[in-house]
Amino acid sequence: MIRYTLNCAAGHQFESWFPSSASFDAQQTRGLVTCPSCGSPEVEKAVMAPSVARTDRTPPPVTEDAPPAVGVPAPAPAEAPVPVMSHPDGELRALLRELREQIVKTSDYVGDEFADLARKMHDGEIEHRSIYGEATMEEVKALREDDVEVLPLPVLPEDRN
């Protein structure tokens, strides 16, 4: 998975995860990548620098009688905790919950037959219908590689009980 920092035409910045660079490009071309703040489909990747850890330095050994290092800045104080859910997050959670309820209400639960049935529908072997169910990561990856459209059903942390 690749995390991109994205900018919309209105200047909003946000992050999103994609399975690959090609996946981002395909979704952007289809207009599926939109700004969560304003809904604009005019989204571009922000310039990003990779975070690479250096391995060519070894810290000096620390001993009780060693004098404090000179010129080394003190560690930054811990930032104030960020609330787990801000107002926009609460609205997003409500929308995700509503989406999940709508899918469950209007689709057939097929359990662990999901991947097999989705592939058969894609290949035209059986009639198309809305389904949801269980699939392993390997099954989902294989479906996506074969251009079978599948999406994860939104599950919020409080739903996992």
Secondary structure, DSSP 8 states (H G I E B T S, - for coil): -EEEEEEETTS-EEEEEES-HHHHHHHHHTT----TTT--S-EEE----------S-------TT----SS------------S--HHHHHHHHHHHHHHHHHHHHSEE-GGGHHHHHHHHHTTSS----EE----HHHHHHHHHTT---------GGG--
